[in-house]
Amino acid sequence: MTKKTVDFNKTGIGKLPNNKPVVYKILTEGGENNYTGIAQKGRVQERIAEHLSNAKDYVPGSKVQIEQMKRIEGAREKESRIISRSDPKYNKQGK
């Protein structure tokens, strides 16, 4: 599926496609995965923007990387694999 990396700010997030569910990673300046999440079709930009500074689910980062998926179920499975493999700092256990 399609992958895309943009700056983690309103302008960068605005360039992301909203037409399919995604798995996203918020990356540090050095490319480390700080957080992995999923967003439903039609809500990609809105969900990722919830992690910007002064937002309800703030996560520090420099870039955001998405991978589009065919179905939300596939996105959930991939998110789970990424979290268990890389243990991102800002993913809460048991969430």
C-alpha positions as CSV (number, residue, x, y, z in Angstrom):
1,M,0.0,0.0,0.0
2,T,1.0,3.6,-0.3
3,K,3.5,5.1,2.2
4,K,4.1,8.8,2.7
5,T,6.2,10.8,5.1
6,V,5.6,14.5,5.9
7,D,6.6,17.1,8.4
8,F,4.7,16.7,11.7
9,N,2.9,20.0,11.6
10,K,-0.5,21.3,10.3
11,T,0.9,22.0,6.8
12,G,2.4,18.5,6.5
13,I,-0.6,16.8,7.9
14,G,-2.8,18.6,5.4
15,K,-0.9,16.9,2.6
16,L,-1.9,13.4,3.8
17,P,-4.6,11.5,1.9
18,N,-7.9,10.8,3.8
19,N,-9.4,8.3,1.4
20,K,-8.3,5.0,3.1
21,P,-7.5,3.9,6.7
22,V,-3.9,4.3,7.7
23,V,-1.3,3.1,10.2
24,Y,0.8,6.1,11.2
25,K,4.1,6.6,13.1
26,I,5.2,9.8,14.7
27,L,9.0,9.9,14.3
28,T,11.7,11.8,16.2
29,E,14.3,14.0,14.5
30,G,16.6,11.0,14.5
31,G,13.9,8.7,12.9
32,E,12.9,6.8,16.1
33,N,9.3,5.8,16.4
34,N,7.7,7.8,19.3
35,Y,4.1,6.7,18.7
36,T,2.1,4.3,16.4
37,G,-1.6,4.6,15.8
38,I,-4.4,4.1,13.3
39,A,-6.9,6.4,11.7
40,Q,-10.1,5.6,9.9
41,K,-10.9,6.6,6.3
42,G,-12.0,10.2,6.3
43,R,-10.4,11.0,9.6
44,V,-6.7,10.7,8.9
45,Q,-5.7,14.3,9.1
46,E,-8.0,15.1,12.0
47,R,-6.7,12.1,14.1
48,I,-3.0,12.8,13.5
49,A,-3.5,16.5,14.3
50,E,-4.7,15.5,17.8
51,H,-1.1,14.7,18.5
52,L,0.3,18.2,17.7
53,S,1.4,20.5,20.6
54,N,-1.4,22.0,22.6
55,A,-3.7,19.1,21.4
56,K,-5.4,16.5,23.6
57,D,-3.1,13.6,22.8
58,Y,0.2,15.5,22.4
59,V,3.2,13.4,21.2
60,P,6.5,15.1,20.3
61,G,7.8,14.4,16.9
62,S,9.5,15.8,13.7
63,K,7.9,13.7,11.0
64,V,4.8,11.5,10.5
65,Q,4.8,8.5,8.3
66,I,1.6,6.8,7.1
67,E,0.9,3.6,5.3
68,Q,-2.5,3.3,3.7
69,M,-4.4,0.0,4.2
70,K,-7.4,-1.5,2.4
71,R,-9.4,-2.1,5.6
72,I,-9.3,-0.8,9.2
73,E,-9.0,-4.4,10.5
74,G,-5.7,-4.7,8.6
75,A,-4.5,-1.4,10.0
76,R,-5.3,-2.6,13.6
77,E,-3.3,-5.8,13.0
78,K,-0.3,-3.9,11.6
79,E,-0.4,-1.4,14.4
80,S,-0.3,-4.2,17.0
81,R,2.7,-5.8,15.3
82,I,4.6,-2.5,15.1
83,I,3.9,-1.7,18.8
84,S,5.0,-5.1,20.0
85,R,8.2,-5.0,17.8
86,S,9.3,-1.4,18.5
87,D,7.7,-0.5,21.8
88,P,7.2,3.3,21.0
89,K,7.8,5.5,24.0
90,Y,4.3,7.2,23.9
91,N,2.1,4.2,23.3
92,K,0.5,3.4,26.6
93,Q,0.4,-0.2,27.7
94,G,-3.1,-1.8,27.7
95,K,-4.6,0.9,25.6
